[in-house]
Amino acid sequence: MRRSACLLLGLALPLAVSAAGSVYKWVDAQGVVHFDDQSRLAERLTRQSIARRFIAGEATATAPAELVVEVERRCADLRERAAGVVQASALYGRDPAGNVYRLSERQMALERAEAVQARDYYCRDDAPRHIYEELLAAARNEEIRAAPPAKLR
């Protein structure tokens, strides 16, 4: 019975992965491995975890599938934009009134540097994971700022 349940779970897990989009593997304090559709990247900072003086250690994030697709799309767009900006002999801007003007050499150098920097950010190795970790860190920081101040004992 136990063997057939394990076999059934082994067959069902790939189906759950494709249906849910992301499956996270985590190990609890007792060393038991769990699979879940929610990331256990770090325990959310709550009043209880702060009261226990516990802050979860750093972990590696697994980016959601939608974010991976969005980062790949932006990478492709930014590769094309950077190639065009770097190869252009002249670049033009538009002022708030809608008038078109030619950029100076310094402005063109800045546009080229910004295009290459944006491309390198979204096209680096493992960009979705890095970006997801940055988003999680920003959310944690916002959560901490939004929390009411702790009362002193």
mmCIF file of the C-alpha atoms, coordinates in Angstrom:
data_MODEL
# 
_entry.id   MODEL 
# 
loop_
_atom_site.group_PDB 
_atom_site.id 
_atom_site.type_symbol 
_atom_site.label_atom_id 
_atom_site.label_alt_id 
_atom_site.label_comp_id 
_atom_site.label_asym_id 
_atom_site.label_entity_id 
_atom_site.label_seq_id 
_atom_site.pdbx_PDB_ins_code 
_atom_site.Cartn_x 
_atom_site.Cartn_y 
_atom_site.Cartn_z 
_atom_site.occupancy 
_atom_site.B_iso_or_equiv 
_atom_site.pdbx_formal_charge 
_atom_site.auth_seq_id 
_atom_site.auth_comp_id 
_atom_site.auth_asym_id 
_atom_site.auth_atom_id 
_atom_site.pdbx_PDB_model_num 
ATOM 1   C CA . MET A 1 1   ? 0.000  0.000  0.000   1.00 0.00 ? 1   MET A CA 1 
ATOM 2   C CA . ARG A 1 2   ? 2.756  2.442  0.975   1.00 0.00 ? 2   ARG A CA 1 
ATOM 3   C CA . ARG A 1 3   ? 4.713  1.629  -2.177  1.00 0.00 ? 3   ARG A CA 1 
ATOM 4   C CA . SER A 1 4   ? 1.687  2.243  -4.407  1.00 0.00 ? 4   SER A CA 1 
ATOM 5   C CA . ALA A 1 5   ? 0.994  5.550  -2.611  1.00 0.00 ? 5   ALA A CA 1 
ATOM 6   C CA . CYS A 1 6   ? 4.584  6.650  -3.245  1.00 0.00 ? 6   CYS A CA 1 
ATOM 7   C CA . LEU A 1 7   ? 4.301  5.611  -6.886  1.00 0.00 ? 7   LEU A CA 1 
ATOM 8   C CA . LEU A 1 8   ? 1.014  7.494  -7.210  1.00 0.00 ? 8   LEU A CA 1 
ATOM 9   C CA . LEU A 1 9   ? 2.570  10.585 -5.627  1.00 0.00 ? 9   LEU A CA 1 
ATOM 10  C CA . GLY A 1 10  ? 5.553  10.265 -7.967  1.00 0.00 ? 10  GLY A CA 1 
ATOM 11  C CA . LEU A 1 11  ? 3.219  10.266 -10.960 1.00 0.00 ? 11  LEU A CA 1 
ATOM 12  C CA . ALA A 1 12  ? 0.983  13.055 -9.640  1.00 0.00 ? 12  ALA A CA 1 
ATOM 13  C CA . LEU A 1 13  ? 3.782  15.480 -8.748  1.00 0.00 ? 13  LEU A CA 1 
ATOM 14  C CA . PRO A 1 14  ? 4.788  16.298 -12.357 1.00 0.00 ? 14  PRO A CA 1 
ATOM 15  C CA . LEU A 1 15  ? 1.104  16.942 -13.154 1.00 0.00 ? 15  LEU A CA 1 
ATOM 16  C CA . ALA A 1 16  ? 0.801  19.251 -10.157 1.00 0.00 ? 16  ALA A CA 1 
ATOM 17  C CA . VAL A 1 17  ? 3.958  21.087 -11.233 1.00 0.00 ? 17  VAL A CA 1 
ATOM 18  C CA . SER A 1 18  ? 2.592  21.791 -14.697 1.00 0.00 ? 18  SER A CA 1 
ATOM 19  C CA . ALA A 1 19  ? -0.826 22.783 -13.348 1.00 0.00 ? 19  ALA A CA 1 
ATOM 20  C CA . ALA A 1 20  ? 0.381  25.042 -10.539 1.00 0.00 ? 20  ALA A CA 1 
ATOM 21  C CA . GLY A 1 21  ? 3.237  26.698 -12.403 1.00 0.00 ? 21  GLY A CA 1 
ATOM 22  C CA . SER A 1 22  ? 5.750  26.451 -9.553  1.00 0.00 ? 22  SER A CA 1 
ATOM 23  C CA . VAL A 1 23  ? 6.468  23.877 -6.886  1.00 0.00 ? 23  VAL A CA 1 
ATOM 24  C CA . TYR A 1 24  ? 8.799  24.605 -4.020  1.00 0.00 ? 24  TYR A CA 1 
ATOM 25  C CA . LYS A 1 25  ? 10.768 22.051 -2.049  1.00 0.00 ? 25  LYS A CA 1 
ATOM 26  C CA . TRP A 1 26  ? 11.578 22.870 1.556   1.00 0.00 ? 26  TRP A CA 1 
ATOM 27  C CA . VAL A 1 27  ? 12.818 21.082 4.652   1.00 0.00 ? 27  VAL A CA 1 
ATOM 28  C CA . ASP A 1 28  ? 11.261 21.702 8.069   1.00 0.00 ? 28  ASP A CA 1 
ATOM 29  C CA . ALA A 1 29  ? 13.104 21.935 11.399  1.00 0.00 ? 29  ALA A CA 1 
ATOM 30  C CA . GLN A 1 30  ? 12.806 18.148 11.872  1.00 0.00 ? 30  GLN A CA 1 
ATOM 31  C CA . GLY A 1 31  ? 14.479 17.487 8.505   1.00 0.00 ? 31  GLY A CA 1 
ATOM 32  C CA . VAL A 1 32  ? 11.286 16.366 6.729   1.00 0.00 ? 32  VAL A CA 1 
ATOM 33  C CA . VAL A 1 33  ? 11.147 17.331 3.036   1.00 0.00 ? 33  VAL A CA 1 
ATOM 34  C CA . HIS A 1 34  ? 7.949  19.042 1.877   1.00 0.00 ? 34  HIS A CA 1 
ATOM 35  C CA . PHE A 1 35  ? 6.635  20.153 -1.512  1.00 0.00 ? 35  PHE A CA 1 
ATOM 36  C CA . ASP A 1 36  ? 4.339  23.162 -1.712  1.00 0.00 ? 36  ASP A CA 1 
ATOM 37  C CA . ASP A 1 37  ? 2.919  25.626 -4.223  1.00 0.00 ? 37  ASP A CA 1 
ATOM 38  C CA . GLN A 1 38  ? 4.035  28.533 -2.021  1.00 0.00 ? 38  GLN A CA 1 
ATOM 39  C CA . SER A 1 39  ? 7.654  29.507 -1.508  1.00 0.00 ? 39  SER A CA 1 
ATOM 40  C CA . ARG A 1 40  ? 9.094  28.979 1.938   1.00 0.00 ? 40  ARG A CA 1 
ATOM 41  C CA . LEU A 1 41  ? 11.952 31.294 0.935   1.00 0.00 ? 41  LEU A CA 1 
ATOM 42  C CA . ALA A 1 42  ? 11.915 32.936 4.310   1.00 0.00 ? 42  ALA A CA 1 
ATOM 43  C CA . GLU A 1 43  ? 9.441  33.141 7.142   1.00 0.00 ? 43  GLU A CA 1 
ATOM 44  C CA . ARG A 1 44  ? 7.437  36.340 6.848   1.00 0.00 ? 44  ARG A CA 1 
ATOM 45  C CA . LEU A 1 45  ? 8.433  38.906 9.391   1.00 0.00 ? 45  LEU A CA 1 
ATOM 46  C CA . THR A 1 46  ? 5.480  39.080 11.702  1.00 0.00 ? 46  THR A CA 1 
ATOM 47  C CA . ARG A 1 47  ? 5.035  40.381 15.189  1.00 0.00 ? 47  ARG A CA 1 
ATOM 48  C CA . GLN A 1 48  ? 5.375  36.801 16.432  1.00 0.00 ? 48  GLN A CA 1 
ATOM 49  C CA . SER A 1 49  ? 8.689  36.169 14.644  1.00 0.00 ? 49  SER A CA 1 
ATOM 50  C CA . ILE A 1 50  ? 10.027 39.518 15.833  1.00 0.00 ? 50  ILE A CA 1 
ATOM 51  C CA . ALA A 1 51  ? 8.892  38.722 19.364  1.00 0.00 ? 51  ALA A CA 1 
ATOM 52  C CA . ARG A 1 52  ? 10.752 35.406 19.146  1.00 0.00 ? 52  ARG A CA 1 
ATOM 53  C CA . ARG A 1 53  ? 13.730 37.393 17.807  1.00 0.00 ? 53  ARG A CA 1 
ATOM 54  C CA . PHE A 1 54  ? 13.829 35.077 14.826  1.00 0.00 ? 54  PHE A CA 1 
ATOM 55  C CA . ILE A 1 55  ? 14.659 36.245 11.348  1.00 0.00 ? 55  ILE A CA 1 
ATOM 56  C CA . ALA A 1 56  ? 14.854 33.557 8.684   1.00 0.00 ? 56  ALA A CA 1 
ATOM 57  C CA . GLY A 1 57  ? 18.211 33.045 7.023   1.00 0.00 ? 57  GLY A CA 1 
ATOM 58  C CA . GLU A 1 58  ? 18.917 33.819 3.422   1.00 0.00 ? 58  GLU A CA 1 
ATOM 59  C CA . ALA A 1 59  ? 17.697 31.303 0.879   1.00 0.00 ? 59  ALA A CA 1 
ATOM 60  C CA . THR A 1 60  ? 17.744 30.999 -2.853  1.00 0.00 ? 60  THR A CA 1 
ATOM 61  C CA . ALA A 1 61  ? 14.548 32.072 -4.580  1.00 0.00 ? 61  ALA A CA 1 
ATOM 62  C CA . THR A 1 62  ? 12.814 30.257 -7.405  1.00 0.00 ? 62  THR A CA 1 
ATOM 63  C CA . ALA A 1 63  ? 11.257 32.803 -9.731  1.00 0.00 ? 63  ALA A CA 1 
ATOM 64  C CA . PRO A 1 64  ? 7.606  32.340 -10.749 1.00 0.00 ? 64  PRO A CA 1 
ATOM 65  C CA . ALA A 1 65  ? 7.030  31.288 -14.364 1.00 0.00 ? 65  ALA A CA 1 
ATOM 66  C CA . GLU A 1 66  ? 5.308  34.599 -15.245 1.00 0.00 ? 66  GLU A CA 1 
ATOM 67  C CA . LEU A 1 67  ? 8.356  36.556 -14.099 1.00 0.00 ? 67  LEU A CA 1 
ATOM 68  C CA . VAL A 1 68  ? 10.694 34.342 -16.131 1.00 0.00 ? 68  VAL A CA 1 
ATOM 69  C CA . VAL A 1 69  ? 8.633  34.996 -19.273 1.00 0.00 ? 69  VAL A CA 1 
ATOM 70  C CA . GLU A 1 70  ? 8.550  38.759 -18.595 1.00 0.00 ? 70  GLU A CA 1 
ATOM 71  C CA . VAL A 1 71  ? 12.326 38.934 -17.989 1.00 0.00 ? 71  VAL A CA 1 
ATOM 72  C CA . GLU A 1 72  ? 13.010 36.985 -21.206 1.00 0.00 ? 72  GLU A CA 1 
ATOM 73  C CA . ARG A 1 73  ? 10.730 39.352 -23.145 1.00 0.00 ? 73  ARG A CA 1 
ATOM 74  C CA . ARG A 1 74  ? 12.444 42.418 -21.699 1.00 0.00 ? 74  ARG A CA 1 
ATOM 75  C CA . CYS A 1 75  ? 15.863 40.908 -22.411 1.00 0.00 ? 75  CYS A CA 1 
ATOM 76  C CA . ALA A 1 76  ? 14.976 40.414 -26.094 1.00 0.00 ? 76  ALA A CA 1 
ATOM 77  C CA . ASP A 1 77  ? 13.593 43.971 -26.352 1.00 0.00 ? 77  ASP A CA 1 
ATOM 78  C CA . LEU A 1 78  ? 16.613 45.477 -24.608 1.00 0.00 ? 78  LEU A CA 1 
ATOM 79  C CA . ARG A 1 79  ? 19.087 43.537 -26.771 1.00 0.00 ? 79  ARG A CA 1 
ATOM 80  C CA . GLU A 1 80  ? 17.437 45.005 -29.856 1.00 0.00 ? 80  GLU A CA 1 
ATOM 81  C CA . ARG A 1 81  ? 17.314 48.511 -28.361 1.00 0.00 ? 81  ARG A CA 1 
ATOM 82  C CA . ALA A 1 82  ? 20.940 48.429 -27.179 1.00 0.00 ? 82  ALA A CA 1 
ATOM 83  C CA . ALA A 1 83  ? 22.147 47.220 -30.584 1.00 0.00 ? 83  ALA A CA 1 
ATOM 84  C CA . GLY A 1 84  ? 20.272 50.044 -32.309 1.00 0.00 ? 84  GLY A CA 1 
ATOM 85  C CA . VAL A 1 85  ? 21.439 52.755 -29.900 1.00 0.00 ? 85  VAL A CA 1 
ATOM 86  C CA . VAL A 1 86  ? 25.072 51.611 -29.972 1.00 0.00 ? 86  VAL A CA 1 
ATOM 87  C CA . GLN A 1 87  ? 25.180 51.482 -33.797 1.00 0.00 ? 87  GLN A CA 1 
ATOM 88  C CA . ALA A 1 88  ? 23.298 54.735 -34.428 1.00 0.00 ? 88  ALA A CA 1 
ATOM 89  C CA . SER A 1 89  ? 25.343 57.650 -35.763 1.00 0.00 ? 89  SER A CA 1 
ATOM 90  C CA . ALA A 1 90  ? 22.791 60.131 -34.383 1.00 0.00 ? 90  ALA A CA 1 
ATOM 91  C CA . LEU A 1 91  ? 20.133 59.942 -31.679 1.00 0.00 ? 91  LEU A CA 1 
ATOM 92  C CA . TYR A 1 92  ? 17.156 62.232 -31.232 1.00 0.00 ? 92  TYR A CA 1 
ATOM 93  C CA . GLY A 1 93  ? 15.035 63.237 -28.281 1.00 0.00 ? 93  GLY A CA 1 
ATOM 94  C CA . ARG A 1 94  ? 11.687 64.937 -27.833 1.00 0.00 ? 94  ARG A CA 1 
ATOM 95  C CA . ASP A 1 95  ? 11.070 67.853 -25.476 1.00 0.00 ? 95  ASP A CA 1 
ATOM 96  C CA . PRO A 1 96  ? 7.862  68.269 -23.415 1.00 0.00 ? 96  PRO A CA 1 
ATOM 97  C CA . ALA A 1 97  ? 6.342  70.410 -26.181 1.00 0.00 ? 97  ALA A CA 1 
ATOM 98  C CA . GLY A 1 98  ? 6.845  67.577 -28.687 1.00 0.00 ? 98  GLY A CA 1 
ATOM 99  C CA . ASN A 1 99  ? 9.728  69.165 -30.604 1.00 0.00 ? 99  ASN A CA 1 
ATOM 100 C CA . VAL A 1 100 ? 12.405 66.775 -31.869 1.00 0.00 ? 100 VAL A CA 1 
ATOM 101 C CA . TYR A 1 101 ? 16.068 67.630 -31.295 1.00 0.00 ? 101 TYR A CA 1 
ATOM 102 C CA . ARG A 1 102 ? 19.391 65.908 -31.916 1.00 0.00 ? 102 ARG A CA 1 
ATOM 103 C CA . LEU A 1 103 ? 21.234 64.650 -28.821 1.00 0.00 ? 103 LEU A CA 1 
ATOM 104 C CA . SER A 1 104 ? 24.715 65.943 -28.095 1.00 0.00 ? 104 SER A CA 1 
ATOM 105 C CA . GLU A 1 105 ? 27.689 63.568 -28.001 1.00 0.00 ? 105 GLU A CA 1 
ATOM 106 C CA . ARG A 1 106 ? 27.481 63.442 -24.197 1.00 0.00 ? 106 ARG A CA 1 
ATOM 107 C CA . GLN A 1 107 ? 23.743 62.705 -24.270 1.00 0.00 ? 107 GLN A CA 1 
ATOM 108 C CA . MET A 1 108 ? 24.317 59.953 -26.863 1.00 0.00 ? 108 MET A CA 1 
ATOM 109 C CA . ALA A 1 109 ? 27.048 58.412 -24.694 1.00 0.00 ? 109 ALA A CA 1 
ATOM 110 C CA . LEU A 1 110 ? 24.665 58.451 -21.718 1.00 0.00 ? 110 LEU A CA 1 
ATOM 111 C CA . GLU A 1 111 ? 21.832 56.864 -23.763 1.00 0.00 ? 111 GLU A CA 1 
ATOM 112 C CA . ARG A 1 112 ? 24.208 54.147 -24.981 1.00 0.00 ? 112 ARG A CA 1 
ATOM 113 C CA . ALA A 1 113 ? 25.487 53.435 -21.463 1.00 0.00 ? 113 ALA A CA 1 
ATOM 114 C CA . GLU A 1 114 ? 21.935 53.237 -20.073 1.00 0.00 ? 114 GLU A CA 1 
ATOM 115 C CA . ALA A 1 115 ? 20.797 50.920 -22.884 1.00 0.00 ? 115 ALA A CA 1 
ATOM 116 C CA . VAL A 1 116 ? 23.749 48.569 -22.352 1.00 0.00 ? 116 VAL A CA 1 
ATOM 117 C CA . GLN A 1 117 ? 23.271 48.628 -18.559 1.00 0.00 ? 117 GLN A CA 1 
ATOM 118 C CA . ALA A 1 118 ? 19.560 47.772 -18.857 1.00 0.00 ? 118 ALA A CA 1 
ATOM 119 C CA . ARG A 1 119 ? 20.347 44.985 -21.358 1.00 0.00 ? 119 ARG A CA 1 
ATOM 120 C CA . ASP A 1 120 ? 23.035 43.526 -19.099 1.00 0.00 ? 120 ASP A CA 1 
ATOM 121 C CA . TYR A 1 121 ? 20.684 43.622 -16.101 1.00 0.00 ? 121 TYR A CA 1 
ATOM 122 C CA . TYR A 1 122 ? 17.858 41.693 -17.792 1.00 0.00 ? 122 TYR A CA 1 
ATOM 123 C CA . CYS A 1 123 ? 20.059 39.402 -19.908 1.00 0.00 ? 123 CYS A CA 1 
ATOM 124 C CA . ARG A 1 124 ? 22.566 38.255 -17.266 1.00 0.00 ? 124 ARG A CA 1 
ATOM 125 C CA . ASP A 1 125 ? 22.824 34.630 -16.232 1.00 0.00 ? 125 ASP A CA 1 
ATOM 126 C CA . ASP A 1 126 ? 19.950 33.633 -13.951 1.00 0.00 ? 126 ASP A CA 1 
ATOM 127 C CA . ALA A 1 127 ? 18.374 37.120 -14.235 1.00 0.00 ? 127 ALA A CA 1 
ATOM 128 C CA . PRO A 1 128 ? 14.851 35.979 -13.231 1.00 0.00 ? 128 PRO A CA 1 
ATOM 129 C CA . ARG A 1 129 ? 16.116 34.583 -9.911  1.00 0.00 ? 129 ARG A CA 1 
ATOM 130 C CA . HIS A 1 130 ? 18.158 37.705 -9.144  1.00 0.00 ? 130 HIS A CA 1 
ATOM 131 C CA . ILE A 1 131 ? 15.244 40.002 -9.981  1.00 0.00 ? 131 ILE A CA 1 
ATOM 132 C CA . TYR A 1 132 ? 12.823 37.879 -7.938  1.00 0.00 ? 132 TYR A CA 1 
ATOM 133 C CA . GLU A 1 133 ? 15.150 38.019 -4.926  1.00 0.00 ? 133 GLU A CA 1 
ATOM 134 C CA . GLU A 1 134 ? 15.326 41.823 -5.289  1.00 0.00 ? 134 GLU A CA 1 
ATOM 135 C CA . LEU A 1 135 ? 11.524 42.008 -5.419  1.00 0.00 ? 135 LEU A CA 1 
ATOM 136 C CA . LEU A 1 136 ? 11.217 39.828 -2.311  1.00 0.00 ? 136 LEU A CA 1 
ATOM 137 C CA . ALA A 1 137 ? 13.781 41.936 -0.438  1.00 0.00 ? 137 ALA A CA 1 
ATOM 138 C CA . ALA A 1 138 ? 11.923 45.123 -1.388  1.00 0.00 ? 138 ALA A CA 1 
ATOM 139 C CA . ALA A 1 139 ? 8.631  43.595 -0.205  1.00 0.00 ? 139 ALA A CA 1 
ATOM 140 C CA . ARG A 1 140 ? 10.214 42.544 3.100   1.00 0.00 ? 140 ARG A CA 1 
ATOM 141 C CA . ASN A 1 141 ? 11.649 46.034 3.589   1.00 0.00 ? 141 ASN A CA 1 
ATOM 142 C CA . GLU A 1 142 ? 8.253  47.592 2.860   1.00 0.00 ? 142 GLU A CA 1 
ATOM 143 C CA . GLU A 1 143 ? 6.601  45.164 5.280   1.00 0.00 ? 143 GLU A CA 1 
ATOM 144 C CA . ILE A 1 144 ? 9.070  46.146 7.993   1.00 0.00 ? 144 ILE A CA 1 
ATOM 145 C CA . ARG A 1 145 ? 8.520  49.869 7.364   1.00 0.00 ? 145 ARG A CA 1 
ATOM 146 C CA . ALA A 1 146 ? 4.740  49.398 7.439   1.00 0.00 ? 146 ALA A CA 1 
ATOM 147 C CA . ALA A 1 147 ? 4.756  47.416 10.701  1.00 0.00 ? 147 ALA A CA 1 
ATOM 148 C CA . PRO A 1 148 ? 3.847  49.379 13.820  1.00 0.00 ? 148 PRO A CA 1 
ATOM 149 C CA . PRO A 1 149 ? 6.799  50.104 16.079  1.00 0.00 ? 149 PRO A CA 1 
ATOM 150 C CA . ALA A 1 150 ? 7.499  47.474 18.699  1.00 0.00 ? 150 ALA A CA 1 
ATOM 151 C CA . LYS A 1 151 ? 6.740  48.379 22.284  1.00 0.00 ? 151 LYS A CA 1 
ATOM 152 C CA . LEU A 1 152 ? 9.676  48.461 24.625  1.00 0.00 ? 152 LEU A CA 1 
ATOM 153 C CA . ARG A 1 153 ? 9.550  46.224 27.653  1.00 0.00 ? 153 ARG A CA 1 
# 
